Amino acid sequence: MINITIEDRNGEQQAIEIPEDISLSLMEVLKASEYNILATCGGMALCATCHVQVLEGLDGLLPAGDEEMDMLDTLHDAGFDSRLACQIRIHENLNGAVFKIRGDEQ
């Protein structure tokens, strides 16, 4: 199992266990776990409504692609540790990572 922690907009943290062989993005896991995120574009890196801050585990992520970087550049509150959850694939390198939800609510 891959263990990650999600911090919601209220600062509350919850651990989530994800099967290692799952082929989903972090956005899909968040929606399946009933976190209140819009994810308007459905994972195409076109809306930034699934913006997350990587509090721990940034070094375990693949670098952001050009499309993701372009969207992050449109956000006033994006930082060096900002990513789009739709562009983060669940992988064992995420074990122990902590993500804070920053994107728009439904």
C-alpha positions as MATLAB code, in Angstrom:
seq = 'MINITIEDRNGEQQAIEIPEDISLSLMEVLKASEYNILATCGGMALCATCHVQVLEGLDGLLPAGDEEMDMLDTLHDAGFDSRLACQIRIHENLNGAVFKIRGDEQ';
ca = [
       0.000    0.000    0.000;
       1.020    3.592   -0.629;
       0.355    5.860    2.338;
      -0.164    9.582    1.763;
      -1.620   12.339    3.893;
      -4.097   14.945    2.677;
      -4.554   18.276    4.427;
      -7.882   19.921    3.647;
      -8.611   23.655    3.474;
      -9.350   23.691    7.232;
      -5.920   22.313    8.097;
      -7.228   18.880    9.064;
      -5.062   15.969    7.950;
      -6.217   12.506    6.973;
      -4.118    9.496    6.003;
      -5.115    7.634    2.851;
      -3.987    4.145    1.834;
      -3.844    3.491   -1.901;
      -3.133    0.128   -3.566;
       0.292    0.088   -5.232;
      -0.957   -1.233   -8.568;
      -3.655    1.411   -9.044;
      -3.439    3.498  -12.206;
      -4.950    6.792  -11.057;
      -3.931   10.389  -10.601;
      -3.945   12.116   -7.236;
      -6.958   14.115   -8.457;
      -8.919   10.900   -9.058;
      -7.964    9.606   -5.605;
      -9.072   12.900   -4.008;
     -12.433   12.817   -5.775;
     -12.945    9.130   -4.894;
     -12.124    9.998   -1.277;
     -14.860   12.655   -1.403;
     -12.595   15.690   -1.115;
     -14.338   18.823   -2.320;
     -12.360   19.805   -5.435;
     -13.735   20.977   -8.758;
     -11.304   19.353  -11.206;
     -13.347   21.061  -13.924;
     -11.230   19.949  -16.896;
     -11.214   16.298  -15.821;
      -7.450   15.941  -15.637;
      -6.239   17.760  -18.735;
      -4.144   20.414  -16.878;
      -6.419   23.126  -18.277;
      -8.114   24.653  -15.229;
      -5.884   24.442  -12.097;
      -8.903   23.713   -9.872;
      -7.052   20.672   -8.485;
      -4.082   22.752   -7.266;
      -2.244   21.138   -4.345;
       0.768   22.150   -2.310;
       3.312   19.379   -1.715;
       4.189   19.702    1.977;
       6.361   16.563    2.018;
       7.642   14.333   -0.772;
       8.250   16.860   -3.553;
      11.483   15.079   -4.485;
       9.512   11.869   -5.185;
       7.475   13.490   -7.976;
       8.332   13.609  -11.633;
       9.018   17.181  -12.805;
       5.991   19.199  -13.920;
       5.433   19.329  -17.669;
       5.082   22.489  -19.729;
       1.253   22.431  -19.686;
       1.177   22.060  -15.917;
       3.746   24.836  -15.434;
       1.730   27.136  -17.717;
      -1.394   26.591  -15.592;
       0.468   27.045  -12.311;
       1.833   30.350  -13.633;
      -1.751   31.664  -13.779;
      -2.290   31.164  -10.025;
      -1.556   34.026   -7.638;
      -0.902   31.635   -4.729;
       1.279   29.062   -6.524;
       4.720   28.385   -5.077;
       7.722   26.207   -5.816;
       5.883   23.311   -4.150;
       2.631   23.724   -6.112;
       1.382   21.007   -8.440;
      -1.831   20.010  -10.190;
      -3.241   16.841   -8.638;
      -4.409   15.672  -12.062;
      -0.789   15.514  -13.236;
       0.520   13.480  -10.287;
       0.330    9.759  -10.980;
       0.023    7.460   -7.979;
       3.321    5.628   -7.623;
       5.257    4.044   -4.759;
       7.575    7.089   -4.739;
       4.646    9.000   -3.192;
       4.706    6.866   -0.049;
       4.806    9.241    2.927;
       3.968   12.348    0.870;
       1.747   15.087    2.310;
      -0.483   17.204    0.052;
      -2.498   20.292    0.971;
      -5.598   21.029   -1.115;
      -5.454   24.559   -2.532;
      -7.734   24.407   -5.598;
     -11.289   25.647   -5.971;
     -14.172   24.000   -4.144;
     -17.268   22.561   -5.739;
];
